[in-house]
Amino acid sequence: MDRTIPIELTNMIMIENPKTKEILVEDRKNPAWPGVTFPGGHIENGETIVASVIREAFEETGLHVNHLRFVGIKEWPLTADGRYIVMLFKTNHYYGDIKTSREGHIFWTTREALKDMVTPPTFMAMLPVFDQPTISELSLDQTSTGETTLNWL
């Protein structure tokens, strides 16, 4: 029995200002998943997961991040045989100056203000994985009627 399946691996990081408790977000231009979200991207072939988070954070925000804390995953089926997995990280350790990238405009905001912003589908449902230590996974599944169900574990 073959236990391997195709998996698309990505990462996302919540960068929090330890003094103001604001979080760094990106207003993404990507039409496939537009809206205000956290920086992140694909894990490249041969790259470690943590190295990919550090690289993506710098490319998209201009910040050098360290002391990353793995907080959980978000996953959903791509096809009957594949999965899409997002490795979720958090830090309040960084240095440098924020800069907007080709991915989208970067800015600090509060969790409260984030509720009134246009965000990609399921982004807000992902926040408990970042903020509640008892939740480590958001799993999205399709029902037989085509609806998406959200499961926090």
C-alpha positions in Angstrom: 0.0 0.0 0.0 1.5 3.4 -1.1 1.2 5.9 1.7 2.5 8.9 -0.2 0.3 11.6 -1.6 1.0 14.9 -3.4 1.2 17.8 -0.9 1.6 21.5 -1.6 3.4 23.0 1.4 3.2 26.7 2.4 3.8 28.9 5.4 2.3 31.9 7.1 3.6 34.0 10.0 1.9 36.4 12.4 4.4 39.1 13.4 3.3 40.9 16.5 4.7 44.1 18.0 5.4 43.2 21.6 4.8 46.8 22.8 1.6 47.7 21.0 0.3 44.2 20.4 -0.4 45.2 16.8 0.0 42.6 14.1 1.7 43.0 10.7 -0.6 42.3 7.8 -0.4 42.4 4.0 -3.2 43.5 1.6 -2.5 40.9 -1.0 -2.9 41.7 -4.7 -3.1 38.0 -5.7 -6.5 37.4 -7.3 -6.5 33.8 -6.2 -6.6 34.8 -2.5 -6.9 38.6 -2.2 -7.4 40.6 0.9 -5.7 41.4 4.2 -3.7 38.4 5.5 -0.4 37.5 7.1 2.8 37.2 5.1 3.8 33.8 3.8 4.3 31.7 0.8 5.5 28.4 -0.7 8.2 26.2 0.8 10.7 25.7 -2.0 12.2 22.4 -2.9 15.2 21.7 -0.7 14.3 24.5 1.7 13.5 23.8 5.4 10.2 24.9 6.7 11.7 27.5 9.1 14.1 28.8 6.4 11.1 29.3 4.1 9.2 31.4 6.8 12.3 33.6 7.4 12.7 34.1 3.6 9.0 34.8 3.0 8.8 37.2 5.9 11.8 39.2 4.6 10.7 39.2 1.0 7.2 40.4 1.8 7.8 42.7 4.8 11.5 43.7 4.8 11.8 42.4 8.4 14.2 39.8 9.6 12.4 37.5 12.0 13.7 35.1 14.6 12.5 33.1 17.6 9.7 31.6 15.5 7.1 29.6 17.3 5.2 26.9 15.4 1.5 27.2 16.4 -0.2 24.8 14.1 -1.5 24.0 10.6 -4.3 24.7 8.2 -5.1 22.1 5.6 -7.6 21.0 3.0 -7.9 18.5 0.2 -6.6 19.6 -3.3 -7.9 16.5 -5.0 -9.0 13.1 -4.0 -5.3 12.3 -3.6 -3.6 15.5 -2.6 -3.5 18.0 0.3 -2.6 21.7 0.7 -0.9 22.3 4.1 0.0 25.7 5.6 2.5 25.7 8.4 1.6 28.5 10.8 4.1 30.4 12.8 4.2 33.4 15.2 6.8 35.7 16.5 7.3 39.0 18.3 11.1 39.1 17.6 12.1 41.0 14.5 14.3 43.8 13.2 14.5 46.0 10.2 12.1 48.5 8.5 8.8 47.3 7.0 8.5 47.7 3.3 5.7 47.0 0.8 6.5 44.3 -1.7 5.0 43.2 -5.1 2.8 40.9 -3.1 0.9 43.7 -1.5 0.8 46.7 0.9 2.3 45.9 4.4 0.9 47.7 7.5 0.4 47.3 11.3 -3.1 46.9 12.6 -5.0 45.5 15.6 -6.9 42.3 15.9 -10.1 44.4 16.5 -9.6 46.5 13.3 -8.9 43.3 11.3 -12.5 42.3 11.8 -13.7 45.1 9.6 -11.2 44.5 6.8 -11.7 42.5 3.6 -9.9 39.2 4.2 -9.5 36.0 2.1 -12.0 33.2 2.7 -11.3 31.3 5.9 -8.5 33.7 7.1 -10.5 34.9 10.1 -11.3 31.3 11.0 -7.6 30.6 11.1 -6.9 33.2 13.9 -7.7 30.9 16.8 -4.8 28.6 15.7 -2.4 31.6 16.1 -3.9 32.8 19.4 -5.3 29.9 21.3 -2.7 27.3 22.5 -5.3 24.6 22.8 -6.1 24.8 19.0 -3.4 23.5 16.7 -5.2 22.8 13.4 -7.9 24.2 11.1 -9.0 21.6 8.6 -11.3 22.4 5.7 -13.4 19.6 4.2 -15.9 19.5 1.4 -19.3 18.0 2.1 -21.2 16.0 -0.5 -23.2 19.1 -1.3 -20.0 21.1 -2.0 -20.1 23.1 1.2 -16.9 23.7 3.1 -16.9 22.7 6.7 -14.3 24.1 9.2 -12.9 21.9 11.9 -10.6 23.2 14.7 -8.6 20.6 16.5 
